[in-house]
């Protein structure tokens, strides 16, 4: 593949041109410069790891490590939910309320309770929050 290939996106073609120039002038066993790694990471994030590795003739695992190092750290999770105690109302009439639990990934569980029988909501919420996460 050449940088002049019309099917090659401009960003990938430019990176290929830079890699070819560096390969033509480097001394044996020179390490790839950080600027070229940054260009490869940009290409991989836009066009995919496999395509970038093939076009730029790079080692898959090396590029993957550079991508992981360049990725922003995962967002810190929000505050942990505080303990919530559900107390049955003093009256003996029917109870009605809604419980919503959300996983860090965005999945939600919504339980609407009507009547006097209360399931083990703490266990249900705990299992939802931890299973499949």
C-alpha positions as a printed Julia matrix, in Angstrom:
133×3 Matrix{Float64}:
   0.0    0.0    0.0
   1.29   3.45  -0.87
   0.43   6.89   0.5
  -0.98   7.75  -2.95
  -3.6    4.98  -2.79
  -6.94   6.74  -3.47
  -8.77   4.36  -1.1
  -6.58   5.43   1.81
  -8.06   8.17   4.04
  -5.9   11.36   4.06
  -4.95  11.02   7.75
  -3.78   7.43   7.28
  -1.98   8.32   4.04
  -0.12  11.14   5.8
   0.9    8.83   8.64
   2.08   6.21   6.14
   4.15   8.86   4.34
   5.78   9.9    7.64
   6.52   6.26   8.58
   8.03   5.56   5.16
  10.27   8.65   5.4
  11.42   7.63   8.88
  12.08   4.03   7.8
  14.13   5.24   4.83
  16.41   7.39   6.99
  16.62   5.55  10.31
  19.56   3.62  11.6
  19.14  -0.07  12.31
  17.27  -0.85  15.54
  16.09   2.74  16.06
  12.92   3.0   18.1
   9.86   4.57  16.54
   9.7    8.23  17.65
   6.91   9.32  19.98
   5.48  11.66  17.32
   4.97   8.72  14.95
   3.38   6.64  17.7
   0.97   9.51  18.4
   0.08   9.65  14.7
  -0.48   5.88  14.67
  -2.69   6.07  17.77
  -4.77   8.84  16.13
  -5.2    6.7   13.03
  -6.08   3.59  15.02
  -8.68   5.44  17.05
 -10.3    6.69  13.86
  -9.84   3.76  11.44
  -9.38   0.79  13.75
  -6.4   -1.03  15.16
  -6.19  -3.78  12.55
  -6.36  -1.49   9.53
  -3.75   0.86  10.99
  -1.39  -2.0   11.82
  -1.66  -3.36   8.29
  -1.22   0.0    6.53
   1.59   1.33   8.73
   3.24  -2.11   9.13
   3.33  -1.99  12.91
   3.22  -4.63  15.62
  -0.37  -5.08  16.79
   0.48  -5.43  20.49
   2.84  -2.46  20.47
   0.25  -0.18  18.94
  -2.4   -1.49  21.32
  -0.14  -0.65  24.3
   0.4    2.87  22.96
  -3.34   3.28  22.5
  -4.03   2.16  26.05
  -1.36   4.53  27.38
  -2.83   7.43  25.42
  -6.42   6.74  26.45
  -7.78   9.01  29.14
  -8.16   7.29  32.49
 -11.66   5.97  33.11
 -13.94   8.44  34.79
 -14.03   8.07  38.53
 -17.29   6.53  39.63
 -19.69   8.84  41.35
 -20.34   8.7   45.04
 -21.35   5.28  46.28
 -25.04   5.06  47.07
 -25.8    5.61  50.7
 -27.73   3.09  52.73
 -31.47   3.64  52.38
 -33.83   2.18  54.93
 -37.37   1.5   53.81
 -39.77   1.68  56.7
 -43.32   0.48  56.33
 -45.84   3.21  57.02
 -47.56   3.15  60.4
 -51.0    2.63  58.87
 -52.18  -0.78  57.79
 -53.35   0.39  54.38
 -51.77  -0.66  51.07
 -48.26   0.57  50.29
 -47.24   2.1   46.95
 -43.73   3.21  45.96
 -41.12   2.93  43.22
 -37.5    1.81  43.6
 -34.96   2.61  40.86
 -31.39   1.23  40.71
 -28.86   2.16  38.03
 -25.61   0.35  37.17
 -22.48   2.36  36.37
 -22.87   1.25  32.72
 -26.33   2.82  32.53
 -28.62  -0.22  32.87
 -31.63   0.56  35.05
 -33.95  -1.5   37.21
 -37.31  -0.01  38.17
 -39.58  -1.8   40.64
 -43.06  -0.53  41.41
 -44.53  -1.89  44.64
 -48.23  -1.73  45.4
 -49.8   -3.65  48.23
 -48.72  -4.83  51.62
 -46.22  -7.59  50.71
 -42.64  -6.3   50.51
 -40.06  -8.39  48.65
 -36.43  -8.39  49.78
 -35.57  -5.17  47.92
 -32.06  -4.85  49.31
 -31.12  -8.28  47.94
 -32.79  -7.53  44.6
 -30.96  -4.2   44.22
 -27.62  -5.71  45.31
 -27.92  -8.59  42.82
 -28.89  -6.25  39.99
 -25.98  -3.91  40.72
 -23.39  -6.69  40.86
 -24.54  -9.37  38.42
 -23.79  -8.71  34.77
 -21.79  -5.62  35.6
